[in-house]
């Protein structure tokens, strides 16, 4: 029985070319640090652009920067850059559909309208003003 176990373990060590076991895509430290500093830079850029009054373009620019940051995380930290192209196509198509649904929802809700005008309306009801009289 021990002879059979030793032969099967020896056979298990010979893997085929298409098999992946464990962490198969180590990345150099310089590449991880470059992605990290790019994410830090884009975060600072997001905070800095919020100080400007860009009107409707502010939302578009914020979402564009957030999309770049999400793409960096997906490509490098989730190793999508080393994955099969079909998985990337499925992921990107779902990402595009979410962006479309969010965009249509924002357009439907008129979220791009910055200025809200408050109008005074005439009401048929009288507003009672409660003024306390001084006690004598």
N, C-alpha and C positions, 0 to 999 in steps of 0.2 A: 504494500500500500504506500509506503514511503517512496518507493521507486516511481510509482505512478504520479505522486504529487510532485516529485522533483522534475519529472519530464514535462508536466503541464505548466509548471511555473517557468521552466526554461522556454517553452513554446510561447508563453504569454509575453515574454520580453521582446519577441520579434514582431513588431507592429508593421502594418502595411503603410504605404505612403500617404493614403488618404485619411488615416485615423489621427485624431487630435485628442490628446489626454493632458489634462492639466493646463497650466498657463503657457500658451504656445506663442505669444506675441510680446516678448519683452521689448520695452521701448528704452532708448537711451535717455539718460538723465537730462541732457541738454534739451531734448525735444519736450520732455515733460515740463521743464522749467520755462521753456519758450511759450508753451501753451498757458501755463500758469500766469506768466507776466502779461500775456495778451489778454487773458480774462481780467486781470487786475486793471490793466489800462482801459479796457472797454467799460468796466464798472465805474472808473473815475470819469470817463467820457460821458456816461449816462447821467451821473450826478451833475457834471458841469453843464451839460446841455439843458438840464432842468432849470438852470438859472436864467435862461433866455426866454423871452416871450415869442414863441414861434407860431402861435395860433394853432390851426388845425394840423400843421406839419409836425408839431411836437409829439403827438401820438404815433404818427407814422415813423418818425425817427427813433423813438424809444423802442417800438416793436422791431424795427430793423436791427438795432444794436442787440436787442435780446435774442433775435434769431441767429445772429452771428455767434453770440456766446453759447447758445444751445447747440449750434452746429459743431463748435470746437469741442464741447464736452462729449457729444455723441461720437464724433469721429475718433478722438484720441483716447478719452478715458473709458469709453464703452467699446473701444476697439472695432468700431464699424468700418474703419478704413481698411482693416485687414480681413473683413468678413466677405462672404459671397456677395456678388453684385445684386442678386435677386432680393436678398434681405434688405439691402440699402434702398432698392426700388420700392419695396413694400413700406418701409419706414418713411421714406420721403413722400410717398403718395399719401399716407395717412397724415403726415405733417401738413401737407398742402391742403388737404380737405379740412382739417381743423382750422387752418388759417382762413380758408374761404368761408366756413360757417361762422367764424368769429367776425370776419369782415362784413358779411351780410347782416349779421345781428346788430353790429354797431351802426351800419348804414340805416337799418330799419328803425333803430331807436334814436336816430338823429344825434349820435354821440359826438359827431364832428362839429356840432354847433357850440361855439365858445360863449357867445354873449347871450345872456338870458335877461330879457327885459321884464321888470316887474311893473305892472300897470295897476293904477289905483282904479278900482271899480266902484260904481255907484250901487249902493245896496238899499233896498227898500226898507230894511230894518233900521231902526234907530239904535245907536250904540249908547247904552246907559253909562254915564260917567259917575262913579261912586266917589263923591267928595265928602269926607267926614267933616261935620260941623264941630267947631270947638265947643266943649262942654263948659257951661257956666255955673 
